[in-house]
Amino acid sequence: MSKFFHSAYRNLTPYTPGEQPQDKKYIKLNTNESPFPPAPGVIEAVNASEAMDLRLYSDPELKPLKAQLAESFGVDTANVFIGNGSDECLNYAFMAFGEDGFAFPDITYSFYKVIAELNHVQTDVKPLRADFTIDLSDYLGPSTSEEANADAGKTVVKAEGNQTSTGAQVDADKAAARGEGVPIKQKIYTGIGKAIVLPNPNAPTGIPISLDAVAALCEANPDHVVMIDEAYVDFADTALSAVPLTKKYKNLLVTQTFSKSRSMAGARVGFAIGDAALIQDLETLRNSNNPYNVNRISMKCAIEALKDTAYFEENCAKIRANRAWTKAALEELGFHVLKSQTNFLFAESPEISGKELYLRLKDNGVLVRHFDDPKITNFNRITIGSREEMEQFIETVKEILSF
C-alpha cells in the first residue's frame, strides 16, 4: 500500500474471485461458469465487420440491447438498466439506495459486503437458519395482528392463492419464516427501515425463496428498495423470477446476468429491471461514472443470446438434469447435499473435511470452491458442468474416499 492511498479505502477487504490457475488443464467446477459455448448467433456476431467498428464508441444509451431485453422480459425500455456485469448493477444500487443501509444474509454472495464497504453503506447482516434457509421474518420487521392495527395505516401482508385450513396455519407460518411463502394469518409488518438485497436462489447454498416471499418483503418495506439478485434464477425447476412483480411494486429491483445461463461470463453484461424511477437513479450514477460501460461486441452478443431462446432453454435443462444426477451420486457416497435450484451444489462429507477434499480434488485436476467461513467450512460449492465433467468429478471423489 502506498502512502498516497486514500485513508477511506485502506481497510478495504477486496472480493476474492474463484481461482483461475494456468499451470495445467483442470476440470473447472469452481466459478459457476457454463460448460456450453454461447449460442451460435453470439459466435457469428463476433465477426470482422464488428471488430472494425471497435474504433467507435459503443452506444451510451445501449438502445438495441435495451429494446431486446424489454421484448424478452415483457417490460418497457424505461424499466431496463444495463451494466458491465450484474456486479456493476449491484454497485450502483448500493450507491443509489443504501442511504439507510442494506440488509442481507451472513452466508451469501460475498461481494455485497465488499460493495457496501467501498461505498460506505451500513450493513445489517442476518444469520441464516441452521438448515441454511433465509429467515424471512428478519426482513419483514415486527408484526402484529391485523385486527389490532386495522386503523394504523400499516402494511398488511396477505397470502394469495395459499389459503389452508386453520389447523395448518401454524405450519404455514413457520414455512413462511423460512422464506417458503407468506404467512397464512394476515399480519401487519412494519419493515426494517433499510434496503434489502437477497440472491434468489441464494449463493452458495442454492436455496430459493418463493415469489410470495418476495412480494411480502416489498409490501412490508414500501419506503426502501428490495433488490433480488437473480444470477442463477434460470436453473430453477419452476418459474422463480420476480421480474413480473416489478410492475406491481415500485420498490422492487431485479438483477440478472448473461454470465451463467447464457454462457457469456467473459462478455461482462448484466442488467436490472424495475420501476422507471429506480432505473433513472441508476442511469444518473452510470452517466456520472462510465457512460460507455458495455462495449460494442458484448452488446451485439447479448442481443443474439436473447434471441435464441431454444438454445438457452436446452442448456438450462441439461444443467438441471446434470444437477439431479450429481446430487444423487454424491448422496450415494454419503454426502449431505443442499437442495439447490442453481447451476451448483453445496455439499459436505462426513468422511473428509471440506478443505481437505478441495485440496485433494485440486491435486487430481478438479477445481471446486471452498470457503473459509467457519459456518460452512465443511462444505464445498460444486459447479454443474457437462455430464462428462460431472462423471469425472464423481470418479475422482470415489478415488479420494476409497470407494
N, C-alpha and C positions, 0 to 999 in steps of 0.2 A: 504494500500500500504506500502510495506516495504521500508526501507531506501536503500536497495540493488537494487531495481528495476531500470533498465537502463533508463536513462533520455529520450532516444529517444522514449520510449513507455509509458511514464507516462500520456500523454494526449490522449491516445487511447480511442475511444468510441466503445466498443465491439458491435458486432451484437446481436440483440435481437431476439432469435428464438421464434416461436409460443409456447404459454404456453402448458404445459402437466400436468395439475392438477391431483392429485391422490385421492382427498377427496371423490369423488363419481363417478359414471359412467355417462359420458357425451356423447352426440352426437357430435363427433369431426368434425367440419367443419371449422377448423382454420389453418391447416398446409398443405393443398393440398395433403394429403395422399390418396392413393387409398382405396375405400371401399371394394375392392375384394382381396381375397388371391392371393399369387403368383401362377404361372402356376403349374399344377400337377407335372411336371418334376422337378421343382425347389424344391418342398417339398420332393420328392423322393431323390433328390441329398443330402439332409442333413441326411445322414444315419450313422450308427455306424462305418462303414468302413472309411468313410471320416473323422469322428471325431477322430478316432485312428491316422490318419495321421497328426493331428494338432501338433504333436511333431516335425514335419518337417517344415522348412520354405516354403513359397509359391515360385513359380517360379518368380524370379525377372523380367524376361522379359515378363511374362504373355502371353506366346506364344499361348496356346489354346484359350484363350478369344480373343486375337488379331485376330487370324485366323477366329473365328466365326463372329466377328464384320466386318472384311473385306469382308467375304462372304455375310453377311446380307446387307451391305451397298454398295457393288459393288466397293470396293476400294482395294488397296494393304495393306498388314500389315504395310508397312513403313509409311502409311498415318494415322495410328491409335495410339493414346495415351490413356492410361487408368489411371484414378485417383481414389482416395478414395473419391468417390462422385464427382460430377462435380464441386463442390466448390474448390477442390484441383486443378483441371484443370484450373479454373479461376485464382487461386492464382499464379500458375506457369506462366500463360500467362501474368499477370500483372508484374511479376518479369522479364520475358524474353523480353517483347515487350513494356514496359512502359517508356523507357528512355526519350521520348519526352512528356510523359503524356498520359492520356486516357480521352476520351470524352464519356459521357453517359447522359441520361435524368435525370431531377431532381426527377421525380416520376418514380421509377423503383425498381429493386431488391436492397435493401439497403446494401447488402454485398459488392457491388462494392466499395462503399466509404470506408468501413472498410478495405478491402484488399489493396486499394490504400494507405491509411494512414499507414497501417502496413509495406508496402514495400517502403514508401517514394516516391510514384509516384504522380506527379502533376495531378490534375483533372480539367476538363473543363465541368461543369455541364450545360446542355442545357435545357431550360424550355419546357415542353410540351405545345401544343396549348390549348386553352380554352376547346376544346372538348376532351382533353386527347390523341390526336393523336401526333405522332412524327413528328416534322417539319424536313423533310429530308434535306432542304436547309442548316440547321445548321451544317450538317455533310459533305456536298459536297464542301463547300467553295465558294469563289467568282466565278461568271460565266460571260462570255461574249459570243457574237455570234460566231459561227464557222467561218463565213466569215472574221471577223476582226482578227482572230487568226489562220488562216489556216496554217501559216508557223511557229507558235510559239512552236510547239512540245509539246503542252499541251494535256491533256486527253480530248477526245471528247466522251461524253456520248450520245448514240443514242437509241431511242426506238426500241424495237424488238417485232414484232407482235402486235403493239399497235398503228398503224397509223390511224389517223382520218382526217377529212376534216379540212381546215384552220379555219373555223368558230368554231371548237371545241377545238382549240389549247389552248386558254386561260384557259378554264375549266380544260383541261387535265394537264396543268402546275400547276394549283392550287392543283389538286388531287395529283400530284407528290410531291409537297411540304409537303403534309400531309403524305407522305410515301406510297401512294396507287399505285405508278407506276413511271416510269421515265418520264422526260419531253418529250413532243412530239417534240418541237423545239429542234434542235440539238445545244447543248451548250458545252462550254469548262469549266470544273471545275478545280480549282487549288488545291483542297483539303484543309484540315485544319491543317496539319503539326503535327498530333499526332495520336495515335491509337484510335480505336473506339470499344466500346462494347455495343451491343444492344440486349435485350432479344426479341425473336420473337416466339410467341406473347409476348408483354410487360407484366410485372407484377408490380403492382397489377391490372392494367387496363384490361388486357386480349386482348388488341387490337393489331393486327399484322401489319407488313409492307409486301409489296409484294416482290417476288423474283426479279422483275425488279429493285426494290429499292435497294436490297442487291447488285446486280450487279453494279448499278450506284455508290454505295459507294466504292466498290472495285476499279472501274475504276478511280474514282476521287481522290483516296488516294493510289496510287501504291507504295509509299515509306513507308507506315505504315500498320500495321495489322488491319484488320476489323474482329472483333470477334462477332459471332452471337450465343447467348445463347438460345438453343432450348429446355429448360427444359419441355416446355408444347406443343411442336410442334405437337405431335401425336394426340392431341384433336381437331385440326383444321378440318373444314368441307371439305376442299380441300387440296391437297398436298402443303406443305409450306416449307419443309426442304430445306436448302441451301446446303446440302451435295453434290449434283451433281455439284454445281458451284465450289467446291474446285478443280475440275480437270482443270478448266479454269483460276482461279485466285490464284496465288501463295501467295497472302497476305490474303486469307480468311481462318479463323479458325472457325470451328463449334463445339460447345459443346452440349452434351446431357447427360441425366441421366437415371438410372434404377429406380429412386425413385418414379416417378409419374405413367406413363402409364404401367410400368412393375411390379408395386406393390412390390418394393424392397427397400423402404426407409431405413429400418434398416440394409440392407446389405452394404450400402455405396459404390456404384460403379457408376462411371461416365466415360465419355470418350470424346476425342476431335478428330476431323478428319480435316486434312489439308495437305498442301504440305509437302513432306518428310523432307525438311529442317526445317520447323517450328516444326514438331514433334520431330526432333532430338534436337532442342533447349530445348524443354520441358523435354525430356529424360535426358539431361545433368543436369538439375536442380533436377529432381526426384532422379537420381542416386547420387546426391551430398547431398541429404537430407534424403530420405527414400526409398531405392530400393525395399523393401518388403511392398509396400503400400497397396496392396489388399490381403486379407487373402485367404486361400485355399478354404474355404467353399463359400465365396462370389463369387469367380471366377467361381466355378462349378455351382452355382446357376444362375449366369448371362448367362453362356453358354446355360443352359437349357431354360431360359426365352427367349432367342433369337430364339431358335429352334421352339418354339410353337407359330407360327405366328397366327394361328386361334384363340387361346385363347386371345392373345394380341388384335387382331382386334375386337373381340367380346366385350371385356371390354371397348375399346375406343368408340365403337358405343353406348354402354349403357350410358357412360358418356355424349356423345353428346345429346342423347335423354333426359336424366335427366336434362341436362343444359337447353335445349329448354323448357322443361316443367316448370322448376323452374323460368326461366326468365318470361314466360307468366304469371305464378301465382303471381309473385312479381309485375308485371306491372298492373295486375288487382287490386292490393292493393294500387296502386298509386305510386309505386317506380319508380325512374329513374334508369335503368339498362344499363350499357355499353354493347356494342355488343362484347361479349367475344368469343375467339376461344381457350379457355383453359379448365381446369377442375375446374374453379372457376368463380364466378360472382362478379362484383364490383357494388354495388348498394347503393342508398340513398333514404330516405323517406322524404317527405315534412312535415310529421306528428310528427317526432321524430328525435332527434339528433343521429348521428352515435354512439357516446359514450354511450348515454343512452340505445339505442337499444342493443348494445353489452352487457352492464351490465345486462339488464333485461333478455336477452336471456340466459346469463350465469346462472343467478339465477334460470332459468327454465330448466337447464340441457343441453343447447345447446351452443357450443363454435363457435364463428366466429372470424375473425381477424379485429381489429380496429387499425388504425394508427393515431398518434397524430399530424402528419404534417398538418398545417393549411389549405393547399390547398385541402386536401382530408379528413378532419376530419368528414365531414358529411357522408362519405361512410363507408361501411364495406365490407370486402372480404369474400365471402361465398364459401367454398369448395363444389364441387358437389359430393355428396355421393350416396348411393343406393336410389332407388325410395322411399323406406320406410322411410329412413332418411330425404329425402327432403320433403316428405309429412308431417312428424312430425315437421320439421322446419317451414313450411308454417302455419301449425295449431298453432304453438307457436307464430308466428308473428301476426296472426289474433287475438289471445287472448290478446297480448300486446297492439295492436292497437284498441281493442274492436270492431272488425269486426264481 
